[in-house]
């Protein structure tokens, strides 16, 4: 059994998409990031970056002690290796998937996240910051669109690279983007959105957080933004 420490954010959706695709048994342990669950000592004990998702696999392949993992990309790699699904064993194909997973982790996710922050949450609207991240998100959409011009999915077959990128494209309107400007990305996006496992994964969101999709309150913003090292001190 897998315990998934989750809140319905793009990074959280990555993992539920994989779990729903494979049918691995799992339980959701809600981590309400708006009230500060991510700073509780018992969570920091295995997710030291005070971020979700995190995961504990109580039935690892080696039969040993539970495996505890934080960082959504690492969780996807672990689950792909555990199940033998959604990541090829062939050397070249494997690293094709991994490089695009790293592209999402190091580029699309952080840039879109800053886009969300300065466009929607920053107390002061700073035009330079908004333009910087809206434009960089646009560039990254262009990279993905070009990549998808001659293949169905990011690395050929559907993989963890697609599961990582898709949730960060879901809020494209909030990011100041139009899918019509990226026809190959749009085709890819609609194909993933229609997958039954994707539908099931996203249906979990409102069950865990009845306010999913709503703007953070001022109190939640205080919890989420402006953190220093003080929040992770022992």
C-alpha positions in Angstrom: 0.0 0.0 0.0 1.2 3.5 -0.8 0.4 6.5 1.4 0.3 9.6 -0.8 0.7 12.9 1.0 -1.3 15.1 -1.4 -3.1 18.4 -2.1 -4.7 19.1 -5.5 -2.0 21.2 -7.1 -0.2 20.5 -10.4 2.5 18.6 -8.6 0.0 16.6 -6.7 -2.0 15.7 -9.8 1.1 14.2 -11.4 1.2 11.4 -8.9 -2.5 10.6 -8.8 -2.5 10.5 -12.7 0.2 7.8 -12.5 -1.5 5.8 -9.7 -4.8 5.9 -11.5 -3.2 4.7 -14.7 -1.6 1.7 -13.1 -4.2 0.8 -10.5 -1.7 0.7 -7.7 -3.5 0.7 -4.3 -3.0 3.9 -2.4 -4.5 6.1 0.3 -4.5 9.9 0.2 -3.1 11.7 3.3 -4.3 15.3 2.8 -1.6 18.0 3.3 -3.5 21.3 3.5 -0.9 23.7 2.3 -3.1 26.7 3.1 -3.2 25.9 6.8 0.4 24.8 7.2 0.3 21.0 7.3 3.5 21.0 5.3 5.4 22.4 8.3 4.4 19.8 10.8 7.4 17.9 12.2 6.0 14.5 11.3 5.7 15.6 7.7 9.1 17.2 7.6 10.6 14.0 8.9 10.3 12.5 5.4 9.6 15.6 3.2 12.4 18.0 4.4 11.6 20.6 1.7 8.2 21.2 3.3 6.5 20.6 0.0 4.0 18.0 -1.2 3.6 15.6 -2.8 5.5 13.0 -0.8 5.0 9.3 -0.6 5.6 6.3 1.6 5.6 2.9 -0.1 4.9 0.2 2.5 5.4 -2.6 0.0 8.7 -1.8 -1.9 9.9 -4.2 -4.5 12.9 -5.4 -2.4 10.6 -6.4 0.5 12.4 -4.2 2.9 11.5 -1.3 5.1 9.0 1.3 3.7 10.5 3.7 1.1 9.9 7.4 1.7 10.2 9.8 -1.1 9.7 13.6 -1.7 9.8 15.6 -4.9 7.2 14.7 -7.6 9.8 13.9 -10.3 11.6 11.4 -8.0 8.2 9.9 -7.1 7.3 9.4 -10.7 10.6 7.7 -11.5 10.2 5.4 -8.5 6.7 4.4 -9.4 7.7 3.8 -13.0 10.5 1.5 -11.9 8.3 -0.2 -9.4 5.7 -1.0 -11.9 7.7 -1.3 -15.1 5.3 1.1 -16.8 5.4 4.5 -18.4 9.2 4.6 -18.7 11.1 2.5 -21.3 13.9 0.1 -20.3 15.8 0.9 -23.6 18.7 3.2 -22.8 18.0 5.9 -25.4 14.2 5.9 -24.9 14.6 5.9 -21.1 16.7 9.0 -21.2 14.4 10.6 -23.7 11.7 10.4 -21.1 14.0 11.5 -18.3 15.3 14.6 -20.0 11.8 15.8 -20.7 10.8 15.0 -17.1 13.8 17.2 -16.0 12.7 19.9 -18.5 9.3 20.0 -16.7 10.9 20.0 -13.2 13.5 22.6 -14.0 11.6 24.8 -16.5 7.9 24.5 -17.1 6.9 24.0 -13.4 9.0 26.7 -11.8 8.3 29.3 -14.6 4.6 28.6 -14.6 4.6 28.7 -10.8 6.2 32.2 -10.8 3.7 33.2 -13.6 0.9 32.3 -11.2 2.5 34.1 -8.3 3.1 37.4 -9.9 -0.1 37.4 -11.9 -2.5 36.3 -9.2 -1.0 36.4 -5.7 1.7 39.1 -5.4 0.4 42.0 -3.3 1.8 44.4 -5.9 1.4 44.0 -9.6 4.9 44.3 -11.0 4.6 44.6 -14.8 8.2 43.5 -15.4 7.8 40.3 -13.3 4.4 39.5 -14.9 5.8 40.0 -18.4 9.0 38.0 -17.6 7.1 34.9 -16.5 4.2 35.1 -19.0 6.7 35.4 -21.8 8.9 32.5 -20.5 5.8 30.3 -20.1 5.0 31.2 -23.7 8.5 30.2 -24.8 8.2 26.8 -23.0 4.8 26.2 -24.6 6.5 26.8 -27.9 9.3 24.3 -27.1 6.7 21.7 -26.2 4.6 22.4 -29.2 7.6 21.9 -31.5 8.5 18.7 -29.8 5.0 17.3 -30.3 4.9 18.2 -34.0 6.0 14.8 -35.1 5.0 12.5 -32.2 1.9 11.7 -30.2 3.4 12.2 -26.8 6.5 13.9 -25.5 8.8 10.9 -25.7 6.9 8.8 -28.2 4.7 6.6 -26.1 2.7 8.0 -23.1 5.1 8.3 -20.2 5.9 10.0 -16.9 7.2 13.0 -18.9 3.6 13.6 -20.2 2.1 13.1 -16.7 4.6 15.7 -15.3 3.9 18.4 -17.9 0.2 18.1 -18.4 -0.9 19.5 -15.0 1.2 22.6 -15.5 -0.7 23.3 -18.8 -4.1 22.8 -17.3 -4.2 26.4 -15.9 -3.1 27.8 -19.3 -5.6 30.7 -19.1 -4.3 31.8 -15.8 -0.8 31.8 -17.4 -1.9 34.2 -20.1 -1.7 31.5 -22.9 -4.0 30.4 -25.7 -3.9 26.7 -26.7 -5.0 27.7 -30.2 -1.5 29.3 -30.7 0.0 25.8 -30.1 -1.9 23.3 -32.3 0.4 20.3 -31.5 0.3 21.0 -27.8 -3.5 21.5 -27.9 -3.9 18.0 -29.6 -1.7 16.5 -26.9 -3.5 18.3 -24.1 -6.9 17.1 -25.2 -5.7 13.5 -25.7 -4.4 13.4 -22.1 -7.4 15.2 -20.6 -9.7 12.5 -22.2 -7.9 9.6 -20.6 -10.1 7.9 -18.0 -7.2 7.9 -15.5 -6.7 11.6 -15.9 -10.5 12.2 -15.3 -10.4 10.1 -12.1 -7.3 11.8 -10.9 -8.8 15.3 -11.2 -12.1 14.2 -9.7 -10.1 13.6 -6.5 -9.3 17.3 -6.1 -12.7 18.6 -4.9 -13.1 15.5 -2.6 -9.9 16.5 -0.8 -10.2 20.3 -1.0 -13.7 21.7 -1.5 -12.2 25.1 -2.3 -10.0 23.8 -5.2 -9.7 26.4 -7.9 -10.5 29.3 -5.7 -8.1 32.2 -4.9 -6.0 31.9 -1.7 -7.2 34.0 1.2 -4.9 36.6 2.8 -4.3 34.2 5.7 -3.4 31.3 3.3 -1.0 33.6 1.4 0.8 34.3 4.7 1.3 30.6 5.2 2.4 29.9 1.6 4.6 32.8 0.7 7.6 34.6 2.2 8.9 31.6 4.1 12.4 31.5 5.6 14.6 28.9 7.1 12.7 29.3 10.3 9.9 27.1 9.1 12.1 24.0 8.8 14.3 24.4 11.9 14.2 21.5 14.2 
